[in-house]
């Protein structure tokens, strides 16, 4: 985007239009609202709206996002009024409005709703609109632009040095990344700015993982940006909303008393680019020429003024008039198709509901001190803090384990059955965690416990969620009555069912944790293992574990 990633765009600079191509974007159906107008030299849905009559105008259907529809309608009407004069083509446009995700889905599925031309709010949707026979082509890279901004009350912008810091310091309300461009671009901005911030995977995860857990578990993801602006404007609200500058400017006009501001983090931003896309199956060249003619009409003085008043920038990112919006832009590096695919796949994976069993080691070695706390205390603190990362829709239970602590002489004890994390369930888990202590002379009955935990979660399998065991331990198996490691691995592998996976996420702590043993146990179930040699790393390890879903 631009000549280099840190370029500042000003109204008199040479600038290039930008578009982002997506690979494998997951699209979920959105309800469409079609508002149809006809512009040209013949009667349409709203009657005759042309100027000089053309004998045989080219009929062109065009779909665009609702916010862009008025600007395109005005340009189409103006172009129709010139039809037949001085070589101006005779065109009649039928323009409809629908979310970009909906149009991409319709085109890809071969729906009868396929338009001839399409102006999505971002070209990240173009690759998805592939029906297996013809890939849409871009006639004009951009007919308008609108940068991604962060909207909220001034008090929530103490640190605007980066997207990551700004989101991490507030309560982000993200529009559905799988169905809206602002939501997807917000995730991509966090990744794109890492070239400047050098943020680690863990730092990014500490913001994105809880966000995905909270928002991804909602029955209905956010799709109404104005409703989110309303939440962000409430007194003492911590909500911040990644949104297009255009949507913020229009909200300001409609709500002059709103106490909201829009900022662009210092690292820069990505931009909605509104390409003119040819989606017609037949006569693509003629349709492409029609799209180019309409795009050229948008560059006339009258259309440019109307576009600016609607809150859109031109293809060169020129600032809006009247000091509206965020002014000059610093552009982030354009994400690659691979980066887009990875970011959205990660969101999909992280936002899945959770059905998990936390299993905590209470063997005698957990009484050993590290600094001024015992390993037991540090583990309980990590587990308690990790509990806050799970949304209410998640289901979680709690076991402890050490040799012969079960009522039947087994190596594990069920404290709280797996259940949705209602306030009551959270209270039960926290109360039971706080009273745990290391069992004097208790051994680490790791192998029997791992097998029993997998079987227990399998028996309560939730096909709509990620099913896993979070296994906390500070050592290695030392129960002489348990099966061997090889036998345990064989048993765990025998329990694997690709259609109903139950994974062990092993979290080792301290110098006595056997990393290789934990790796083999987790690997046998398709899971992952992590070891925090430094107790201060426990929260980071917990975040990493949640990412391994």
NUVEX-640648 format. One record per residue: residue in one letter; x, y, z of N, C-alpha, C in turn. Coordinates in steps of 0.02 Angstrom, whole numbers, plus 50000, padded with zeros to 5 digits. Layout:
# residues N
AXYZXYZXYZ
...
END
This chain:
# residues 549
X500434994250000500005000050000500455006250000
X500465010049945500915015649940501615013149924
X502105017749924502775015949904503135012049958
X502975013450021503265009550075502795009650134
X502925005250181502425003950232502305009750279
X502785014350285502695019850332502525026350298
X502335026050234502185032150197501585035850228
X501645042450233501095046650254500755049450193
X500105048350186499735050350127499455057350137
X499615061950092499345068750095498985070250030
X498575075450032498125076749976498485078549912
X499125080849916499465082749855500025077949837
X500045072149869500555067149854500345062749796
X500835059249766500665054049718500515047749757
X499905045049746499705039249784499395034049739
X499395028049762499105022649724498505019749760
X498035017349722497475013849752497705006949774
X497335004149821497564997949853496994993049855
X497154986749845496644981749858496964975649889
X496554972049928496784966149965496424960149937
X496804954949921496504948949895496484943649949
X495904940449959495834935350011495854928449981
X496134923650018496154916649997495794912550049
X495294908850026494944904250072494554907650127
X494294913750114493924917250166493274913450181
X493144912150245492524908750265491954913650263
X491414912050227490854916650220490224913450249
X489894917050292489274914750322488714919250297
X488134916450284487584920250254487384926150297
X487264931850264486984937750297486324939450263
X485854942150299485224944150269485334949950221
X485064949550161485164954650110484574959350108
X484724965750096484204970750086484324973850018
X483884972449971483964974849903483514980949891
X483824986349869483454992349850483634993749777
X483164993049732483304993249661483094999849630
X483545002849591483405008749551483615007149480
X483335010549430483555009949361483735016849336
X484305017149302484525023549274484695022449201
X484425026649158484575025949087484045029349046
X483955026948986483515030248939482855026648930
X482725021748973482085018248970481775018249039
X481145016649043480805016349107481085010649149
X481215012049213481465006849257481015006549318
X481285004049373480885003249433480605009849458
X480985015349448480755021849470480565026349412
X480465023349354480265027349296480865029949258
X480725033949208481245036649164481665041849201
X482325040849202482765045349238483345047549194
X483285047149130483835048849087483765055649056
X484255057249012484235063548976484035061948904
X484515062848858484385061448788484255054048779
X483745052348739483555045348731484065041548689
X484205035448709484615030748671484165025348645
X484275023348583483835018348553483905011548586
X484525009648603484635002848629485175002848683
X485015005448743485525005748796485744998848820
X486364998348839486614992148869486354991448940
X486044985848953485764984649020486304981749066
X486414984849122486934982649169486644982349239
X486694976449270486494975849340487124976549383
X487064980349437487634981649481487414980849553
X487814977349591487694976549663488244979949702
X488074983149756488574986449797488344986349870
X488764988549914488584988949985488094994749995
X487634994150043487124999350052487405006450060
X487975007150094488225013950106488495017150041
X488695013049993488955015749930488405016649878
X487825013749889487295013749839487085020849818
X486955025549863486745032249841487245035649795
X487905034949810488405038149768488415035149698
X488355028549694488345025349628487705026949591
X487155027449626486525029149594486565036149563
X486855040949601486905047749576487355048049514
X487925044249516488375044149459488045040849399
X487665035449411487325032049356486795036549325
X486445040349365485945044949339486265050349296
X486835052949321487185058149283487445055349217
X487715049349219487975046149158487415044849109
X486845042749134486275041349090486035047749055
X486095053349091485885059749062486315061849004
X486915059148999487375060848945487365055548889
X486955050448897486955044748851486875046948779
X487345044948737487325046348666487665052848647
X487855057048695488185063348681488945062548680
X489265065048628490005065248624490325058548641
X490045053348615490345046748624490195043548690
X489795046748733489625043748797489195037548784
X489355031848814488975025748801488255026248826
X487815022748792487125022348815487065016448863
X486965018048927486955012848979486345013749024
X486065008249043485525008249092485725003649149
X485835006449208486045002649267485455001049312
X485434994949335484974993049388485414991549449
X485354995749499485814995549556485464992849618
X485764987949650485484985049711486004985349766
X485764985249827486204985449886486184979049926
X486764976449944486794970349985487494969950016
X487564966750074488214965850105488694962050059
X489324963750061489814960650017489844953050027
X489794950750088489824943550102489244939950068
X488664943050068488074939950037488164939349962
X488424944549930488524944449857489044939349839
X489594939149877490114934249863489844927149867
X489434925949917489134919249924488664917649866
X488254922649845487794921549789488174919849725
X488704923549712489084922449651489414915649652
X489724913949709490074907649714489604901649708
X488984902449730488504896949728488114896449663
X488244901149616487894900949553487184903549558
X487044907749607486374910349617486144914649558
X485494914849548485204919149496485294926549512
X485494928049574485594935049594486264937949570
X486644934149532487304936349509487244942849469
X487584948249489487554954449450488064954449394
X488024959649351488534960549299489144963949328
X489034968849370489564972549404489444972249479
X489994972949516489944972449589490454977249619
X490234981149667490684985549704490644983649778
X491054978749800491074976949871491454982349909
X491394982349975491754987450013492504985850018
X492694979750005493404977950006493534972349956
X494094972749923494264967549874494474961049908
X494494960849974494634954550007494074949449995
X493494951749968492954947149953492984944249882
X493394947149839493374945449768493554938149756
X494094935749788494304928849776493784923849799
X493374925849848492864921249872492294920349822
X492194925349779491644925049731491844921149668
X492054915149679492284910749624491824904749620
X491464904349564490974898949557491274892649526
X491934892549518492274886849489492314887049413
X491984891949384491994892649311492324899049289
X492184904449325492474910849306492644914849369
X493254917449372493464921449428493324928749412
X492974932449455492834939449441493484943349429
X493454948149385494034952349369493904959449392
X494424962949408494374969849433494464974649375
X493934978349359493964983249305494294989649328
X494144991749389494434997849419494614996149491
X495254996749509495464994649577495084998149634
X494875004349623494535007849678494125013649650
X493495014049670493075019749652492985024449711
X493185022249770493165026249831493555022449884
X493715025749938494065022449993493815025050060
X493935021150111493795023250179494265019550226
X494695023150262495175019750306494835016650367
X495125011350393494915008450455495135012850512
X494685014550557494845018750615494595015250678
X494805017850735494585015150799494165020550833
X493555018750850493065023650876492905022150949
X492905027350989492725026551060492745033351095
X492655033351160492705039451199493435041051211
X493595047351219494285049651225494665046151281
X494315044751336494645041551393494925034751377
X494695031651324494925024851306495515024851259
X495795030751245496355031151197496985033951230
X497135031351289497745033551323498375031251285
X498325025451253498905022851215498665021251144
X498845025351097498665024251027499275022850984
X499795020151016500415018850980500345013150930
X499855008750940499745003150894499035000650901
X498804996850853498154993550858498144988750917
X498684985050926498704980050979498634983251047
X498994988651059498964991951125498294995351136
X498034998451084497385001751091496824996851105
X496834991151071496324986051082496414982751151
X497044981651170497174978251233497004982351294
X496974989051287496844993451344496104995051353
X495684992351309494974994051312494554987751306
X493924988651288493464983051278493264982951204
X493644979451162493504979751090492844976251072
X492454979551031491844976551003491964975950928
X492114969950907492324968750838491724966450796
X491624969850740491134967250692491374960550667
X490914956050652491074949150634491614948850579
X492214946550596492754946450546492614941850486
X492174936950495492034932250441491504934850394
X491194940450410490644943050369490674950550357
X491134953950388491184961150377491914963050366
X492014967850322492694970050307493044973550365
X492694978150402493044981350458493284976250510
X492884971050523493094965950572493714962250547
X493704960250484494284956650456494904961150454
X494814967450433495384971950428495684973550496
X495274973550549495544974750616496034969250636
X495864962950622496324957550637496954958150594
X496864959950531497434960450486497884966350504
X497584971750530497994977550551498454975650608
X498194971750656498614969450712499214965450687
X499104961450635499664957550607500114961750564
X499834966150523500244970250477500714974950515
X500484977550571500904982350607501494979150643
X501514972550646502054969150682502734970450649
X502734972350586503364974250554503654980450586
X503234984450617503464990650650503544989750725
X503104985750756503104985250829503524979450854
X503644974450812503994968250832503624964750889
X502974965450892502584962050944502654954450936
X502714951050991502814943750991502144940250980
X502174933850963501564929950957501164929951022
X501524929651077501184929551142500834936051156
X501144941751140500824948151151500194948851110
X500224946551048499624946751005499084942051033
X499294936151054498824931251080498464933751143
X498814937451185498514939851247497934944651235
X497914947551175497354951851157496834948051115
X497074944251065496624941151017496274935051046
X496604930951086496294924851112495684926451155
X495734930851206495124932451244494584935651202
X494794939751153494304942951110493924937851069
X494284933151040493954927851000493514923551044
X493744921951104493344917851149492694921351168
X492744927951180492144931651201491674933051143
X491934935751089491494937651033491294931750990
X491754927050981491604921350939491084916750968
X490974917051033490484912651064489784915651064
X489714921751039489054924951039488584921350991
X487954920751010487464917550967487384921350901
X487434927950905487374932150845487954937150846
X488454936250803489024940950802488794947950784
X489204952750802489054959750788489074961150712
X488554964250686488554966350615488294973550607
X488014976450660487734983250657488214988150689
X488574991850647489084996350673488775002150713
X488195004650692487895010150728487675008150799
X487455001950806487274999550873487894999250918
X488464997350889489084997150927489315004150945
X489235008950899489405015850915488975018250974
X488345016350975487905018251030488155015551096
X488395009251096488675006351158489305010051178
X489725011651129490355014951144490245021951172
X489675025051157489545031951177489225032451246
X489075026851277488765027051344489265029551396
X489025032751447489455035351500489885029751530
X490525031251538491005026551567491115020251526
X490875020151464490975014351422491715013351405
X491945007251407492625005551386492645002751316
X492075002751282492024999651216492375003951164
X492785000751122493065003851063492874999551002
X492765002750946492484999350888492925000550826
X493244995350799493574996250734493044996850680
X493065002250641492545003550592492825007850536
X492445008450483492665012850428492575020050449
X493015024350424492965031450437492285034050412
X492065031450356491435033650326490845032350374
X490825026550405490275025050451490295029550512
X490895031150535490965035650593490735042750575
X490935045250517490745051950496489995052650490
X489665047650461488945047950454488605047450522
X488885043550567488595043050635488645049750670
X489205053150661489285059750691488755064650665
X488625064350601488125068850571487435067450600
X487275061150610486625059250635486565059950711
X487145060150745487135060550818487645065950840
X487465072250828487945077750842488145078350915
X487775075450961487945075851032488375069951056
X488525065351011488925059451030489615061551054
X489845058251106490505059751135491035054851109
X491025053651045491485048851015492015052350973
X492585049250968493105051550923493385045650885
X493675047050828493995041850788494745043150787
X495135037850796495865038550794496145033450746
X496725035050719497125030250681497755028950722
X497875022850745498475021450783499105023750746
X499625025250784500235028150755500565023550704
X500445017150709500755012550660500445013150591
X499835015750586499505016350522498865012350518
X498605011550458497965008050451497905004750383
X497395000550377497204997450313496565000950290
X496384999850227495855003850197495354999650159
X494715001150167494194998350124494265001750056
X494264997750002494465000549938493945000649883
X493364997649891492794998149845493004997249771
X493224991249752493404990249681492794989349637
X492864990849573492344989449523492514982649493
X492094977649507492244970749490491754968349436
X492034965149384491624962249331491434955149351
X490794953949360490554947249381490104944149328
X490004947549272489574944849218489904938749188
X489504933849171489764927849138489844928949063
X489434933349035489454934548962489624941848948
X489944942848890490094949548866490474953648918
X490974950448948491344953649003491684960148982
X491914960448919492264966448896491794972448895
X491184971448869490694976848867490504979048938
X490414974248982490234975849051490814979449086
X491424977349071492004980749100492034987949077
X491904989249014491894996048988491355000249023
X490784997049036490245000549071490465002449141
X490804997749174491054999149241491555004749242
X491995004849192492495010149188492165016849174
X491645016849133491285023149120490955025749183
X490655021349221490335023449283490855025949333
X491425022449336491965024649381492215031549361
X492275032749296492505039249272492015044749291
X491365043049290490855047949309490925049949382
X491155045249423491255046649494491825051549506
X492245052749454492805057349461492635064449440
X492035065449413491835072249395491755076449458
X491795083049450491765087449508491135086349550
X490565085849516489935085049552489915078549591
X490125073149558490115066649592490635066449648
X491205069649637491715069649689491475073249752
X491115078749742490845082349800490325078149836
X489895074649798489385070349829489715064549867
X490235061749837490595056249870490905058649936
X491215064449934491525067249994491005068550048
X490435071350029489905072650077489625066250107
X489665060850069489435054350095489945051250141
X490535054250148491035051850195491565047450165
X491585046850098492085042650065492665046850039
X493255044150042493835047150012493895044749939
X494325048249901494445045949833494945040249834
X495115037749774495565032049769496275033649790
X496425040149798497085042249820497115043749895
X496575042249930496535042950003496545050250026
X496335054849983496335061950002495895063050064
X496115067050112495715068250173495035071150156
X494545069750198493885072550190493885080050202
X493415083450171493365090750180493105092450249
X493215098550268492935101050331493255098250393
X493845095150387494185092350445493855086150474
X493415083150435493085077050459493565071150456
X493425066150497493825060050495494495060850529
X494985056850508495635056750542496185060150503
X496025063550448496535067250411496995062950370
X497635065050367498125061350327498235054350354
X498385049850308498455042750325499175040450325
X499325036050372499935031950369499705024950351
X499995022250299499745015850273500155010050301
X499805004950323500114998650341500244994450278
X500724990150282500884985850225500284981350208
X500144980950144499574976850121499684969550141
X499204966350174499274959250191499264954850129
X499634949550132499624944650078499004940250084
X498834936750030498274932150033498384926850086
X499004924550094499154919450144499034922250215
X499224928550226499134931550292498394932350308
X497994934150258497274934950267496964928250286
X497144923150248496854916550260497034914150330
X497654915150350497884912850415497524916550472
X497464923050466497144927050519496414924950529
X496064923850474495354922150480495244914950501
X495684910450479495644903550502495784903150577
X496274907050601496424907250672495834909750712
X495504914950686494914917650721494374912250726
X494254908750671493744903550671493904898250722
X494534896250725494744890950772494694893350844
X494944899450857494954901950925494254903550952
X493794905050907493134907150930492654901250941
X492884895250926492454889450940492334888751015
X491754886451033491594885351103492054880051133
X492104880151199492564875651235492174870851280
X492374864551279492104859351324492714855951354
X492924858251413493574856151439493544853851512
X494044849951530494144847651598494834849851621
X494864853951673495494856051702495694850851755
X496304848151748496554842851792497204845351824
X497204846151890497754849451924498124844751971
X498774844651965499214840652006499224843352078
X499084838852127499134840852197499614836152234
X500094833352197500574828852229501024832652277
X501404828952318501794832052371502284837352346
X502564836452286503064841252261502764848052247
X502104848552243501794855052230501844859652291
X502074856952348502164861152408502834864752407
X503274862952361503924866352357503834873652339
X504254877852369504184885052360504604887452300
X504334892552269504684896152215504624903452234
X505174906352258505124913152285504744912952350
X504214916752354503824916852416503154913252409
X503094909052357502474905352347502634898152330
X502144893852344502234886752326502024885752254
X502244880152226502024878452158501264877752155
X500974875252209500254874552212499914881352206
X500164886152245499874892852242499944895952173
X500514895252143500624898052076500174894852024
X500084888352030499654884751982498924886951990
X498704887652053498014889852066497904896852039
X498404901252049498344908052022498284908051946
X498694903851914498674903451840498004900651817
X497764895451850497114892551830496544897351843
X496574900951899496044905851914496044911451864
X496644913951847496684919251798496474916851729
X496654910651713496454907851648495704906951642
X495374905851699494644905051698494304911151669
X494594917051681494284923251656494324923851580
X494744919751549494804920051476494244916351441
X493884912051478493344908151448492684912051452
X492294912151397491644915451398491134911251435
X490564914151450490044910551486489774904451448
X489854904751381489594899151341490044893051344
X490664893851369491114888151375490874883551432
X491094877251428490944872451481491604870051510
X491644869851577492274868051609492124864251673
X492554859351688492514855551750493194855351782
X493244852451842493874852551880493994845851915
X494604843151904494854837351941495514839251973
X495704835452024496394835552049496664828452044
X497334827852047497614821052045498254820452087
X498324814852118498914812552153498774805252170
X499274801452188499164794252198498664792952254
X498164788752237497684785952284497284791352321
X497074796652287496664801752320495914800852305
X495754796552258495054795452241494704791252293
X494034791752294493644787952343493734780452333
X493904778352272494014771252258494754769552256
X495164773952283495884772852283496224774652219
X495854777952173496144780152110496594786152118
X496904788052062497394793552064497094800452050
X496444800852046496124807252029495474807952068
X495264814352075494654815852111494254821052072
X493624819552060493184824352027492924829352078
X493054835852066492824841052111492214844752084
X492234846652020491664850251989491534847051921
X490944844251909490804841351844490814846651789
X490944844551728490934849151671490234851951661
X490194858651657489544861951647489684868951620
X489174872051589489264878951563489494883651619
X489894888651599490194893151648489704898651669
X489174896751701488724901551732489094904551792
X488804909651821489134912651880489204907451935
X488704903051941488744897751992489304892851979
X489404890951915489934886251898490614889351909
X490684895751892491324899151904491474899451979
X490954900852019491054901352091491274894652119
X490964889152096491154882452119491884880952103
X492074882352041492754880752020493264884852060
X493134891352067493594895752104493634893652177
X493064892052207493054890052278493454883652288
X493384878952242493754872652249494494873652235
X494664878052190495374879452177495714882352239
X495374886952272495684890552328495834886152388
X495464880652395495584876352454496054870552440
X496324870252379496774864752364497454865652397
X497744860052417498424860152445498774853652424
X499424853852427499804848052407499704842352457
X499634836352431499534830452474500224828052499
X500334827952564500984825752590501154818752565
X501754818052538502014811652512501604808952454
X501154813052426500754810852370501174810452307
X501104804952269501474804152207501084807152149
X501414807352090501114810252030500824804651988
X500174803351997499844798051959499624800551891
X500114802251850499974805751787499644801351735
X499904795251726499674791051670498944788851678
X498774786151736498084783951748497594789851742
X497814795651767497384801551765497264803851693
X497794803851652497724806051582497224801651545
X497274795151555496804790451522496094791651546
X496014792151612495344793051640495034799651618
X495424804951613495164811451593494924811251521
X495304808151476495094807651406494434803751401
X494384798351438493764794451436493174798451462
X493294802351515492744806251544492484811551496
X492934814951462492724820151415492394816951354
X492644811151333492324807551277491604805651294
X491494803751356490824801651376490324807451377
X490584813551381490154819451381490284823851320
X490494820751266490734824351207490224829551182
X490474835451165490054840751137490284842051065
X489884839951017490074840450947490114847550921
X489844852450958489864859350937490444863250966
X490894859751002491424863251038492094859651030
X492624863051054493284859951059493304856151125
X493414849751122493424845451181494154844051201
X494324845851263495034845251283495104844251357
X495724842351376495924841851446496504846551457
X496454851151505496994855551524497344852451584
X497924849551572498264845451622498854849251651
X498804851351715499324855051750499734850251793
X500404850451786500824846251829501514849351837
X501854847651892502534850151903503054844651898
X502834838551882503324833151881503184828051828
X503384821851841503254816351796502944810651835
X502664805951799502324800351832502804796651879
X502574795551941502974791551987502534786852027
X502004784451994501554779652025501764772652002
X502044768552047502284761952027501724757252004
X501114758752022500564754452003500244756251936
X500494761351903500194763551840500494759851781
X500174760151723500464757051664501104760751644
X501494757851600502104761051576501914766851529
X502394771051514502274776551467502054773751399
X502394768551377502224765551312501514762951311
X501314759551365500634756851369500124762551372
X500294767751409499844773551415499744776751347
X500274777751310500234780751243499814776351197
X499924769851202499544765151161498794765651177
X498634766251241497934766851261497624773451236
X497994778851244497744785351221497644785551146
X498114782551109498044782251037497434778051017
X497304772851056496724768651043496064772151055
X496084777351097495484781151113495344786651062
X495824787951018495754793450969495204791850918
X494804796950904494284796450853494294802950815
X494544802950752494594809150713493934812950709
X493384809450711492734812750707492514815750773
X492824813450828492654815950895493294816850936
X493724821550915494374822350948494314825051019
X494714822051064494794824651132495544825251143
X495784831351151496504832651153496734834351223
X497324831951240497644833951303498094840051288
X497984845351325498424851251324498804851051390
X499434848951387499824847851448500224854151465
X500164856451528500514862351550500974860451608
X501614860051593502104858351644502384864551677
X502574863951741502844869651777503454867651818
X503974871751814504554870751857505074866051827
X505644865551862506214861751836506114854251834
X505634851651872505534844351874505044841751822
X504704846351787504224844251736504604840751679
X504364835051660504694831151607504384833051539
X504724837451504504454840151441504324834651390
X504774829751386504704824551336504114819951353
X504024818451416503464814251437502804817751421
X502754824151437502154827951424502024828551349
X502554829351311502474829851238502174823351210
X502424817751233502174811251208501454810051227
X501274811851289500584810851311500104815251270
X500284821551261499854826051223499824823951150
X500404822151122500434820251052499994814151037
X499944809751084499544803651074498814805251065
X498594811251086497894813251079497804818651025
X498354820550993498324826050944498374832850977
X498584833051040498624839351077499324842351077
X499434846951123500074850451128500294850551200
X500944851751210501214852451278501634858751284
X501634861551344502004867751358502314867051427
X502914869851435503244869651500503464876751518
X503264878951578503474885451604504004884151657
X504634885051638505164884151687505154889651740
X504964895651718504894901351763504164902051782
X504004902051846503304902651867502954908851839
X503344914151826503044920151799502784919251728
X502984913651697502764912351627502104908451624
X501814906851682501224902551681500644905551642
X500524912051649499964915051613500094914651537
X500714915951518500884915551447500784908451421
X500984903551460500894896551440500144894951434
X499744897751479499024896451475498734899351411
X498944905351393498724908451330498924904151271
X499554901851271499794897551217499374891151213
X499194888451271498794882351271498114883451239
X497804889051254497154890451224497204891151148
X497784893451124497874894151052497934887451017
X498104882251053498234875851021497594871951009
X497024875251014496384872051003496364868950934
END
